[in-house]
Amino acid sequence: MTAPTLFALEQHDEFIGRHIGPCAAEMNQMLADIGAASLDQLIDQTVPAAIRLPADLPLPAPKREHEALADLKAIASKNVIQKSCIGMGYYDTLTPTVILRNVMENPGWYTAYTPYQAEIAQGRLEALMNYQQMVVDLTGLEIANASLLDEATAAAEAMTMARRASKSKSNRFLIDANSFPQTIDVVKTRAGYFGFELVIGSLDDHKDGEFFGALMQYPGDNGVVRDLTDLIAGLKAKGTTVAVATDLMALVLLKSPGAMGADIALGSSQRFGVPMGFGGPHAAFFATREANVRAMPGRIIGVSKDARGKTAYRMTLQTREQHIRREKANSNICTSQVLLANMAGMYAVYHGSEGLKLIATRIHRLTAILAEGLKRAGVPLLTGAFFDTLHIDLGARAESVYNDARKAGYNLRRVAAGVLGISLDETTTRGDVTTLFKLIAQATLDVEALDAQVAGLPNALLRTDAVLAHPVFNTHHTEHEMLRYLKSLQNKDLALDHSMISLGSCTMKLNATSEMIPVTWREFGGIHPFAPREQVQGYYEMINSLTDWLKTVTGFDAICMQPNSGAQGEYAGLVAIARYHASRGEGERNVCLIPKSAHGTNPATAQMCNMKVVVVDCDENGNVDVADLKAKAEEHAKDLACLMLTYPSTHGVFEEAVMDICAIVHANGGQVYMDGANLNAQVGLTSPGFIGADVSHMNLHKTFAIPHGGGGPGMGPIGLKAHLAPFMADHAIAATGEDNRVNKGQGAVSAAQFGSASILNISWMYLNMLGGEGIKKATQVAILNANYVATKLKDHYPVLYVGSNGRVAHECILDIRPIKAATGIAEIDIAKRLMDYGFHAPTVSFPVAGTIMVEPTESESKAELDRFIAAMIAIREEIRRIEIGALPADNNPLKNAPHSQADVIEGEWPRPYSREEAVFPLAWVKANKFWPSVNRIDDVYGDRNLNCACPPMDAYAD
């Protein structure tokens, strides 16, 4: 026996085996089962030769986990952590450690999927209901959604919602000049493609104007707090829909936007326990009046009943979403910021109303002490009534004070020549205030004396209504109670810590612990997005190296890291295409070709860019109908903007004509946008740039291991060919690159220059630990696992689409329509029955109604795949019993699924199958039983009886 070499013993490729599920022996067995001699042969049979990369990717060699962590720690140490007084919607905060450890760092919360299967998502749905209730209470409005991406994009969504809701015939939208500049930047970009006329100026100067909508900032960018009631009333009298961008912490004390008459309130919930993270991820809140609910963007959690009449939660009014309404949808949003919304909501649960009042009052008191001291020292204050922010006029001294503050460890804000801004937060101490005062006034501050003398906020600005009165905000204030509450919610949710989640087009792979650990490092979390460039060299180094790796992986010349979701990536990509055409004098190009099989975000995104959607047919094998594409591209040659194409297709196959498709679009003057939803089947084997795409987004929360977080966060950076690079997003406040960057001056699409920058290190770790060798193998095994599942199940459920060699890509579609025709059992019944076996359902009825789409990913072991296959076959046998009449069509394990503990312990059992069949359908289920906490939920009841706030406690009496 040959002794292993030292190189082998050093285990540089150790993480590859940790990330990829099947071992070599299992792969060989799986290959034999599907009839392939080797992994290479399988790939040859699956991926068209014409698009295969000629060589392996020139990426670094893989690294062990501790080595990659050490590398990233060295990079992170180059970030300088200062006390941030910059404000502008980003504030330092104290994350309660019980929430940090048990939510943010807990795979039971961060590896869960979007709660489409509500019966096994009751925990995070309840947490999101708490978040919505918190927002409703603090904003004084009637209904809130379950979060948006960031404050600036929420403001842009408010503008488009205002257009839907307003009765005004005006095409003008008013923006308060005292709004955050990054918000104005994003709204400008969005308005340009809708053709809205923006008016940016003083509210007082434009209060008599005609506008379909208006955006106000409260408190203002300069810190000023004023009563907006009369301004709002005057604008609303003319049909204007009024949105107020605001601050939840300030609203703990201040009169609410709802009380002042606003139609919409929005902002960031970041300072409720979520680190600044160089810009994100943070949950944006969004609330409105109930009359506007169907016009509201984003996901809404509502209350319904289950089959036993028990109160249960679900995502409500889903017919508003882009998957159903496509280009007529309210928004292209496909991602909330669920994990961060849950953190913010739990921050309110833990502190309660009184705790939040203490925090908010402390912030204001310290600000007031500093303001009074500066005033007495003769320093001109430019801010009247305020909550936490002051602007001071220091004239020629401003720059020296700014620099002295930095040397002392404080970042102030440069507002204008001679003017500095100071924002205080939850972490500010009396020592900080004393130091800041000495730096500015060059004197000593008597905090105790001023504390007894300063006045509070004017009574006219204070809220008088009670907030957070629901019991959930008044129960869990000890750590023991909070810990148990969080655990009770986690126990209701099925996440990747329990079993595989085989969702097609969603790539629920391993989110490795070593990838996640750096997210909570203070060197990444404690950084303001607009901190001075020299203080964030570590961030730039990490982002630049990730950018270089993604260029290599995708075959593009440039990467824009700004979009903070896949849908935002789509939007940023189409904006770049539109800007490119306009730069060539071809701004009339506005036709977007989209195959019938496309993800719902594609047509919704095209509509947001003012493009006309023209649908392209698919052939009987699920491929783009090339003849139809060619005919439509030629018909629209003069106004063709682009094609939006998902590859491999949403039908789960590599289309062999893809290069011809790109060539047809290019020949007719269009650009090719490739949706990156299925990039997990390309990495290391082919690439969008090599295939012929001009721009593509990358779902880092899919292919590159950022976890789904129960429905967010995400990151959707785009890759672009060189000719489109000058048109990718830049930022009005913080540059996205060096001074000579080609995109300098382009408008932003997200609030921060690098979107949700603090989670980019997850993908950095993923690529660093797998290396070029590992990411290629991951793709190969993803394809192997999908073909293994398809082969094992094809005799039980027809596989709808396969390639020319009978292979699927990284996912497969199982056709349930013949079963439904024969038995009445639908795909949703199979989805619910899988819960009894301990599995989350595959994707249901997308992209083809009456089907389920399975994507096992490379991270699932053969044993886990075999358990899933066994469950699916057992369910098919149950269906066969219905077919032969052994079980009634309306009273069987599938129609009654899922089964809860209440089913088996309460009352008689009037069903024609046993209790054991119901809850332990296979022997191994007993060993690790996941109990759905409710029975099947009544969706229709929930939509007809809309309730999107925490129900009263007597609702749980049953």
N, C-alpha and C positions, 0 to 999 in steps of 0.2 A: 504494500500500500504506500503510495506516494505521500509524503508529508506535505501539508499545505504550506504555501509560501508565506513569508511575512506580510506581503501585500494583502493576501487573502485574509490573514488573521487580523489585519487592521480594520476590516469590515467597513470600508468606505461606503459601500452600497447597502449598508444595513437597513436604512429607512425604506428602500424600495420594497423589501420584503415586509416591512411593517405596514406600508400603505396598500399594497396590492394583496387582495384576499387569497386567491388560490396559490398553493405552492407548486413547484415544478411537477411533482408526481400527479397532483390533482389536475393540472393543466393538461398533461398527457392523457389522462383518463377522459377529460372533457372533450379534447380534440378527437379522441377515438369515437366517442359517442356521437359527435356531429359529423364524422367522416372526413376529417382533415388530417393530413399526415404530420403537420407541424403548424406552429403559430404563423410562420412566414407564409405557408401555403394558404392558410385561412385569410390572411390579409390580402394576398394576391387575388383570391377569389372574391373579395369584398370591395376593395378600393380600386377604382379604375387605374390602369397602368399609366394613362396619359397625365394623371394629376399627381403621381407619386413623386416625392422629392428625390433628386438624384443622389443625395448623400445625407448622412445623419446630421442633425442640427449641431452647429459649433457652439455648444453650451458648456459651461464648466462641469467638471466631474461631480458626482454626488458627494454629499458630506453627511457625516453622522449628526445626530440631533444635537448633542452637546457642543459640537464644533460649530454648527450653524448658529446656535444660540450665542455662542461666544463671539462669533463674527458680528452678529447683529447688535450685541451689547456694546461692542467697540464702536460701531457706527452710531448707535443711540447716544453714547456718551459725548458725542460732538454737538449734541443739542444743548443749549444753555437754558436752564429753567430759571426764569425771572418771575417776580410777582407781576402779574398782568393787571394793569389799570387801563387797558385799551378799550374794553367794552365793545360797542358796536354789535351787540347781540351775542357775544361770547364771553363767558365769565367763569372764573375758577369756582369749583364747588367741592363739597365734601361728600363723596359717595359713601353712604353707610356701609360698613364692611359686611354686614349680614346680607346686604343686597349685592355687593361686589362678589362675594364668594358663592352665594346661592342662586344668583341669577346670571350676572354677566360672565362668570367663570364656570358656569354649570352646564355641561352638555345636555342635561335634561331640558334646558331652556334654549340654548343656542343652536342645537342641531335639529329642532323641530321644523316642520314644514308649515307653509301657509295653511290656516285652519279651514280648508275646504271640506274636510271630513270632520264635521263638528263633534260627533259623538266621542271621538278620541282626542279632542282638543279643548275640552271644557276648562282646563286650568288656565291656559293662556288667553282663552276667550273671556274668562272672568277677569283676568288681569287687565285686558284691554278695555273691558267695560268699566273697571275702576278708573282707567286713564280717561275715558270719555266723560265719565261723571265728574272727574276733577276739572277737565277743561270746560264743561258746561257750567259748573259752579263758578269758576273763576272768571270766565268771560261773560257770564250773565245771559248767554244765549241758550237755545233750546235743544240743539243737537250738535254733536261733534263726531268727527270721523276717527278712525283708529291710527291716525298720523299720516303725514306726508314727508317729503324728503328733507327739506330744510326751509328756513324762513323765506328766503328769496324766491324759491320756486313755488312756495305756498302763496306768496303774493301774486306771482304770475298766474297761478290757478284761480285766485280770487278775481283777477281781471277778466279772465275768460268766463268764469261763472257769472260775474256781473253782467256781461254781455247777454248771457242766456236769460238772466232773471230780470234785467232792466226793461222798463217800458219806454225808456227814452229812445228817440230816433237818432240821437247824436252818435257820432263815431269817435268822440273824444273821451279819453280817460285821464283823469286828474291824479297826479302824484304829488303828495306833500314833499316839498323840497327839503323838509326836515326828516325825511326817511333815510334809513341806512343806505350809503352809496352802493354797496354790493347788491342791495335789493333793487335799486333803480337800474343798475346795470343789467340784471337778469330780466326785469320787466321790459326794458327797452328791446332786448333780443326777441322776446316772445311777441311783443306787440308788432314788431316790424313785419312778421310773417302772417299775422292776422289782418294787417292793414289798418290797425287802430292808430289814431292820432294821439300821441302823448303830449300832455301839458304838464310840465314840471315847474312848480312855483309855490308861492305862499298861499296857504289856504284862505287867508283873509282877502287876498287880492283876487281870488277866483271864486268866491263863495256865491256869486250871482250868475256864474256861467252855466252853460248847458253841457252835461257830461252823462255818458251812460253808466260810468262808474268812477269811484274815487278811492284812493288809498291814503290813509293817514297813519302817522307813527305816534304811538302813545305808550310811554314817554318818547319824546322826540330824539332824534340823533344827537342833538345838543343837550339832552338831559331834561329839557323843559316838560313839565306836566301841566296841562291845561284842560279845562272842561270843554269837551267837543260837542256838547249837546246841541247848542244853537246852530253851529256849522253843519252838523249832520242833518238836523231837521230842515234847514234851508235847502240843502242839496237834495234830500229825499223828496221834498215838495215838488221838485222838477223831474222826478222819475229816476234820479241817480241811485244806484246801488252802492252803498258805502261800506268799505272794508277798513278795519283798523288793525294794523300790525302792532302787537303789544308784547308785554313781558309778564309771564305768569307770576314771578316773584313780586313784581310791583303790584299786580292785581290782588295779591293777598290783602293789601291795604287800600288800594285805590278803587274809586268808582269804576264799575265794569263797562266795557264797550256796549254790552247789551242795555245797560241802564241808561246809556247816553244815546241809544237809538240805532246803533250800528246794525247792519244786516249781516256782516261777516266779521269774525275776529280770527287772527292768525298770529303765528310767531313760532319761536323755538322753545322747546321744553328742556333744553340743554342744561340750564342751571339747576334743574331738579335732579342733581346727583349724577349727571353724565359728564365725563371729562371733556375738556375742550378738544383734545385730539387733533390739533392743527386743522380743525374745520369739520370734523365729523368722524363717525356718524352721529347724528342727533335727530330726534323725532320732532318734526314740525307739527304743531297743533293747528286745527282748523275747525271752526264752529260757525253755525249759522242758525237762522230761524227755521222752524219745522216746515214752513210753507215752501222752503227752497230745497228740501232734502233731495229731491230727485235730480236737481241740477248740481248737487255737490260732488266734487271729485273725491276719489279715494275710497277706501274700504270702510264700511260701517258695521259695527257689531250690534246685534239686536237680540231681544229676548223672545223665545218661543216656548213651546211645550214639546215633550217627547211623547211616545206612544202610551206611556202610563200616566200622562197628565202632569209630569214633573217639570218644573221650570228648567229651561236649558237655553244655552247661548248658541248663536250661529252668525255667520256673515249674512247681512240682510241686503235686500234690494240689489242683488247681484246682476239683475238685468241692465243696470246702469253701466256695467263694466265693459271694457274694450273687447273682452273675449266674445261677447254677445253682440254688442252694438257696433263694433268695428269702427269705421270712420265717423259714425254718428255718436260715438261715446263721449262722455263728458271730458275725458282725459285719456292719455295713453298710459297712465300710471298702472304698473303691474306689481309694484313693491311698496309696502309701507316700511316704517322703521320700527318693527314690532318689538324687537329686543330692547331697543332704547326707550320706546314708549312704555314698555313694562317696567323698566328701571325708574322712569320718571313717575309713573303711577304709584309704584311701590315706595318711592321717596315720600310721596304725599300720604300714603297709608301709614308709613312708619312714624312720620312726624306729626300727622294730624293737623287740624286747623290751628290749634294753639301753638304747636311746635313751629309751623310755618310762619305764624305771626311773630314769634320771637325772632326767627331768622331775618324776616323782612324788616322788622322794626330795628333790629341791631344794625343791619346794613344802612338803613336810612339815618339812624342816629349818628353813626360814625361819619356819614357823609355830611350831615348837618353840623357836627362839631368841627369838621375840617372847613366847611364853608364859612361858618361863623368866625373861626380863627383867621382865615384868610381875609375876610371882610374887615375885621378889626385891625389887621396888619396893613390895610390899604391896598390889597391885591384886587384888581377889578374882576368881578364875577360876571360872566355873560349869561348865566343861567338863573332864572327866577325860581319858581317852585320846581322842585326836583325830587327824584327818588334816590338814585345812586350815582348820578353822573353830573359833573361840573365841567364847564368850559371856562378857562381863565385867560385873561389877556395880560401877557407878560412882556409884550413888545420885544425890544432887543434882547431881553434876558431869556426869552423862551428857549433858544437853542442850548444855552449853557445849562439851564435847569433840566432840560430833557436829557442831556448827556450826563449831568451829575446824578440824576435819578437812575439812569442805566448802570452807572458805576456802583451805585448803592444797591442794585438788585431789583429795580422797578422799571417796568416799561410803561411810559405814558403815551398818549396819542398825540401825534402832530396833526392838528386840525386845519390850521391855516398859518400864514405868516404871523408870528407873534402869539398865536393862540394854541394852548395845550388843553387836552381833555384828560379827565381823571374819572375812572369808574371804579367803584368799590364793590365787593362781593361777599359771599358767605365766609370766605377764608380770611378776610381783612381783620386785623386786630388793632387795638388802640396803639400798639407799638408802631404799626405801619402808618397810622394816621399821624402820629408824632413825627416820624421820620419824614414823611411827605411834606408836612408843614415846615419842618426845618429846612428842607431842600428848597422850598419855594419862597418862604418868608424870611429865611435866615434868622429864625428866632425859635424860642421854646414854646410849645403849646401846653396849656394847662387843661388837660382833658377833663379832669374832675370838675373844675369850675364851670367849664362850658357845658358839660353834661347837664348841669342843673339849670342852665339858662336858655339853651336852644329851644326853639319852638318846633313842634311837629308839623306835619303836612296840614294845609288849610282844611278846615272841616268840610268845605264845599267839595273837596276832591276825594274825601274818604268814602269808602263803601259802607253802607249801613245794613246790608243783608248778611245773613249767616251763610258761610260756605263750608263744604265738606262735613255736613251734618250726618251723612249716612253712617250707619254703624261700622262699616268697613274701615272708615277713616278715624274711628274712635275706639278701636279694640286692640290693635297689634302694636303697642308702643314699647313693650319690653322686647328684648332680643329673643327671649325664649318663645314668646307668642308669635313674633314675626317669623322666626325660623320655621316654626310648625305650620304657619299659614302658607309660607312659600312651598314647603314640602308637600302640603296637602294639595296644592294646585299642581305641582309637578307630577304627582302620582296620577292625576287625571289625564295626562298627556302622553301620547306615544311619540317618541323621538328616536333618533338613531342610537341612543344608548340602550334601547330595548330590542329593536329589530330593524331589518332593512326597510327602506322606503323606496319603492321601485317606480318612482314617478318618471314617466317619459318626458323628455325635454326639460327636466329640472335637475338632473345630475346630483343626487343626494349621496355624495361620497364622504369618505372619512375627512373630518376636520380635526387634524392631529393636534394633540395637546401642545406639542412643541411649537406648532404654528400659532396657537392661540395665546400662549404665555406672554409674548411681548406686547400684546394689545394693552395690557394693564400696567406696563412699565410707565413710571412717572415721566421718563425721558420722552415718551411719545404722547402720553395722555395730557400732560400739563402744559402744552404749548398752544398759545393763541395763534390762529391762522395768519394774523397780520403782524406777528412778531418780526423784529428786524431780521433781514436776510442772514446776517452774520451769526445770529443765534440759532439758526435751524440748519446748519450744515449737515448734520446727521440725517435729517429728513430728506434733504436734497440728494445726498449720496444714496440713500436707500431707494428713493423714487427714481433716480437716474439709472441705477443698476437694474431695477425692475423694468424700466422703460427699455433698456438695451436688450434684456432677455425677451421681452414681449415682441420687440421688433424681429428678433431672430425667429421666434415661434410662429409669428403671423405672416412674415414676409413683407411687412410694411416699412416705409421709410420714416414714419413719425408716429408717435403715440400721444394722444391727449388724455391725461389722467383726470380731467375734471368731472365727467358725468358720474353721478352717484347712484345710478341704477341702470339696468339694461335698457329700460325704456328711455331714460335720459341719454344713453349712448346712441340709441336709434335717432333721437331728436338731434343730438349734436352732429351725427353723421350726415343727416339730411340737410341740416343748416349749412354744413361745409359744402355740400353739393350745390345748394341754392346760391351761396356766395360765389362759388367758382363760376357757375353759369353767368351770374350777373356781372362778374369781373370781365367776362368776354363779350359783353353786350348781348347776352342771350337770356336775359331775365325772364323772357316769356316761356322758357322751358318749365313746365309745371305738371307734366303728366308722370305719374308714378305707376309703373306696372307691378302688380302684386299677384303671385299665384294663389289660387283658391285655397291651397293648403296652409297658407301663412298664419303665423301667430297673430292674435287679435291686436297686439300692439302695433303691428306694421301699418295697417290702414289708418289707425288712430294717429300715429305719428305723422304720416303723410298729410293728414288733414291739418295737423298743427302747423305744418310748414306751408299751408295754403296750396297743397298739391292736389291734383285731381286723380283719384284712384281709378285705374283701369284693371279689371281682374283678368288674369290669364288662366286658361283652363288647364286641368291636369288630365293625363291619359288614364287608361284603365289600370295601369300599373302604379299609379300614384306619382308619376314623374310630370314635370312641367311639359305641357304640350308645345313642343318646339315650333311646330307649324303655326299654332295660334299666337305664340309669342312673336314670331317673325312678322306675321301679318299685322299685329297690333303695334309693334315697334316701327314698322314702315309706315303705317297709317298715321302715327303720331311723330314722325321723324322730325318735324319742325318744332314740336313742343315737348319732346320726350326729355324728362329730367333724369329719371333713373329707373332701375329695377331693384326691388327689395326681394332678396332670395335667401332662404335658409338652406344651409348645406352642412352635412347631409340633409336631405329633405325632412320636413316634419313628419313625413310618412315613414321615416326610418330606413331610407336607402340612399346609397351614393348614386346620384344620377350621372350616367356616363356622358351625357351631352353638355355637361356644365360649362366646359370651355367654349363650346359653340354658342351657348346661351349668352355668355359674357361678350363674345365677339359680335353677336347680333345687336346687342344693346349699344356697344361702342360704335358700331358701324352706322347707327342711326343717331349718334350724337349724345347718347345718354351715359350715365355712370352706373356702376354696379355696386349696390349696397348689399353686403352679406350679413345677415343676422347671425350673431355668434352663439345662439342658443345651443347649437349642437357641436361646438368647437371641440368638445371632449373626444369626438371621433376623428379629429384631424391632427391633433398635436403630434409632431414628430413624423407623421406619415405624409402629410400634405399641408398646405396653408392657404388662407384666403388670398394673400398676395400672389402666390404662385399660380393659383387657379385662374386669377384674372380680376378679382374684386378690386375696387378702388378705395373702399372704406368698409370697415366692419367693426362692430362692437364686441367686446369680450366680457362675458358674464364672469367676473372674478368670483362671484358667489356660486358659481356652478363649476366650471372647468378648473379654476385655480384655487379651490378649497376654502374660500371664505364661506362660513356657515350661513344657512338660510335664516336662522334666528327666529323661526316661527312666522316668517313673512317679511324679513328684512333685518339687518341692513344688506345692501348690495353695493357693488361698484361695477360700472359699465364703461370703462375707458374705450376709446376708439383708436384703431390703427388706420393710417391713411397713406396713400401713395404720395410721392413728393409734390405732385401738381395740386393736391388738395390741402397739403400741410399749411399753407399760408392762411387758410380759411377756418382752421380749428379755433376753439374758444380760447380767449385770453381772459384777463380779469382787470377790472378798473382800479382795484386797490393793491393787489399783490401780483406781481409778474409771475407768469407760468414758466419762465425761462430767463435766459440771459438777455441783455439789452438788444442784442442783434437777432433775437428770435424772429422767425419768419411770420408768425401770427400776431405780432405786436399790434395792440389796439382793437382786436376783434372782441365783440361783445361776449359776455359770459353766459353759460347755461346753468350754472349752479352757484350757490352762495360763496363757497370757498374755492380757491384757485386749484386745489387738487381734490375736490369733492370730499369724500370720507377718508382722508389721508391715513388715519390711525389704523385702519384695517388693511392697508396695502402691505404691511409687513407680514400678514398671513400668507399672501401669495408669494412674497419674497422668500419666506421660509420654505414654502412648498417647492418652488423651483430650485432653490439652493440645495435642499436635501435630496430631491429626486435626480437633479442633474439631467443632462440630455438623454442619457441612457434610461433613466427612470421614467421620464415623461412619455417617451416613445413606448416603453413597455406598458405603461398605464393605459395608453390608448389601445394598444393591441389587446390587452386583457379585457378592457371594456367591451370591445367588439366580440371577443371570445365569450364572455359571460352572457351577452345578449343573444348570441347564436345558440348557446347551450340552452338557455331558457326557451327560445323559440323552437328548437328541435324537440325538446322534452314535452312541450305543450301543444305542438301543431296537430297531433292526432286527437286532441280534446277540444281545442279552440283553433279555428282556422287562422293562420297568420296572413293578414290582409295583403301586405306588400313585401316583396323580396326583390333583390337585384337579379341580374341576368344569370348568375351562377347559383341562385337560390339562397343567397345569404342576405341577412339584415345588417344594418350598421350597428350602432351602439344601443339601439332600442328597437322594439318590435310592436306592431299593432295586432291585437287579438280581436277577431270579429265576433261580437256577441249577438249580432242581428239574427242569424238563423236560430239561435237558442230562444230568443225572445219570441220569434214567430211561432215556434213550436210549443212553448211553455208559458209565455208571459213573463219569464224571468228576464230582467233587464240588467244592463251593466251596473247600474247603481245597487242592485240587490247583491251582486257579486262583491262589489266594493264594501258594502256593509257586512256581509258574511265573513270577509277576510279579517275583520276586526275580531271576530270570535276565535280566529286562529292566531291572533297576536300580530297581525300585519296591517300596515297602512295600505290602502288601495293604490294601484297604479293610477295614472291619469285617466280620467273618465270622460268619454265622449269628445275627445279632442285628439287629433284634428278632424276625426270622422265621427259623426254621431252614431251611437250604438256600438262603440268599441271601447277597449281599454288599451292604453299604451304603456309598455313596460320598459324601464331602463334600469338594469341592475347595477351599473357602474363597476369599475375595476376593484373597488375596495371590499366587495362582498366575497366571502369564502365560498367554496363549493358546498360546504355543509349548510350555510345559510341559504344559498340558492336552492339546494335540494329540499329544504324545509318549505320554502315558498312554492316550489313546484309541486310538492306533495299536497300542500294546502289547496292549490288550484285544481289539482286532479281530484281531490276529495270533494271539492265543491261541485266539480263536473259530475261526479257520481251522484251527489244529492240531486242535481238537476235531472239526471237520467231516471231517478226514482219518481220524479214528477212526470216525466215523459211517459212512463209506463203505468201511471196511475197509482203508484204505491204511496205517494204523498199528494195531498190536494194542492191545487195550483195557488190557492189563496191562504194556505195555512201550512207553512213549511219552514225549514231553518233559514232559507234565504229571505223570504218575505218578512219574517219576524226579526231578522237580524238588524242590529247587533243585540245580543242577549246580555243583560246586566245581572248583577248579583240579586237584585230585587226579583227578577224572573224566577230564580231557582230557590229562593227562600220564603217567598210570600205566596200564600194561598194555594189553590189547586193548580194542577198542571193539565189543562184541557187540550193539549196539543198532541198530534199523532206521531211524535218522535220524543225520545226521552230527554230528560234534563241533561244527562251526560252527553248525549249527541249535541245538544245545544251549546254547551259551554266548554266541553273537552272533546272536540270532534276527532282529534288525533292524540295518541298517547303522550307525545312529547309536549303538548300544550299544557298539561298539568304541571310540568316542572317549572314553567315560567309564565304563568297565566297573567295576561293583561286584561283587566276588567274595564270595559267601557263604563263610564260613570252614569250614563243615561242611555235610554233606548232610542230608537230611531226618532229623529227630530222632525217636526212638522214644519216644513219650509213655508208652505202657503199660509199657515196661521201666523208665522212671524212677519211675513210681508203685509198681511191684512191688518195686523194689530201691532203697528210699529211702536216699539219701545226700545230706545237706544241708550238708556241710563240704568244705573244699578236698581234692580227691583227692590221693593221693601222686604224686610226680613220675613214677613208672614207669607211671602211667596214660596219660601222654603219649608213651610210648616209640614208639608206632606213628606 
